[in-house]
Amino acid sequence: MSVKFTYYDDIVIVSAKGNLMGGKETDDYHKMVKDLISGGKNKIIADLSKVKWMNSKGLGMLMGCYTSCKNAGGNFKIAGGTEKVKSLLMITKLLTIFDAFDTIDDAVESFK
């Protein structure tokens, strides 16, 4: 998995590419988000448009990022996602917790 950061004013988009299947990858992703938060960035969008699949560890990592951001007074939103990923979020009812958007632009706009 690779991760890229894009900044829009005070919003950070964290784009992942590959699979979120646990282990070092998900630990590193969560650490990157926590580093952003400790650096004062607490408006974060997880771009899942290039994530092919995730398991329970990947879902747990997203929940950890969400919780870390909320505890810092911020907001962690999800954008994109393949049909498989969207289906997984729907089945697990995590879409009732996350603010989820079809596009990054929609997610960015929701912060305004």
N, C-alpha and C positions, 0 to 999 in steps of 0.2 A: 504494500500500500504506500502511496505517496501522498503528501499533504502540501497544499499551497495556500498562502494567505493573500487576500486582496482587501484593501482598505477603502472604505467610502466614508469620508468624514470620521465620525466616531464609531463606525460600525466595522466589524471585522468579519469577513467571509472566510471560513475554513473549508477548503475544498479537498475532499479525499477522493482518491482513485484506487480502485481495486476492491478487496473484500475486507470487511470488519469482522474478523473471526476470533478475536481474543488474543491473548499473549502480549508480546512486546508492542505490537502495532497499536492495539487499543489503549494500552497503558501510556504509550508515547503521545497519542492523540489527546487523551485526557490531560496529561501533563502540559502539553502545549496550550490547551485551553486555560488551565489554571495559571500558567505563566502570563497569558494575555490578561487575565482578570487581575492578577497581582500587579500588572503594569498599568492598571487603570482602564483597561478595555473591558467593558461588561455588556456590550451590545454585540452579540455574536450570532452569526448564521452558519449553520452546518449545511454546506452544499453537498447533497447526497446524489447528485445527478450522475456521477461516474462510479458510484458504489454498486458493484454487481450483486453482492449478497452480504448478509450479516447474520450472525447467530445470536444466541442469548447473551454472549459476552459483549458483542457489538451494541446490542440494545442496552445492556447495563452501562456501558461506557457513555452512551448518549444520555442516559438518565443521570449519571454522575456529573457530566458536563452541565446539564440543565440545573441540577441541584447546586453545584458550585457557583454558577452564574446567578441564580436566584438569591443565594445566601450573600452574595456581594451586592445585592440591590440591582442587578441587571436582568437581562433577558436573553435566553438561548432559543433560537428558532431554527426550524428545518426548512430547507428549500430543495426542490427537485426530488429525485428518487425514481428509480426504475419501478416498473409495475410490481416486480417481486418485492422490493423494499417497501413500497407503499402498502402492499397487501399484508406484509408482516407487521407493519405498524398498526394497520387496521385490526388485524386478528388479535393482537396483544392489547388492543385498546389504548395504545400509547398516543394515538392521534387525539384522544380526549385530554391529554396532558400538554403535549407540545403544540405551539402555534406552527402549523405546517402550511407551506405555500408551494404552488406549482413552479414558480420561477424565483430566481434571486431578486429580480426587480420588484416583484410583489412583496417579498420579505423585507427588502430595504425600505420600500414605501410604507410598510406597516409600522416602522419606527417613528415616522413623522407625525 
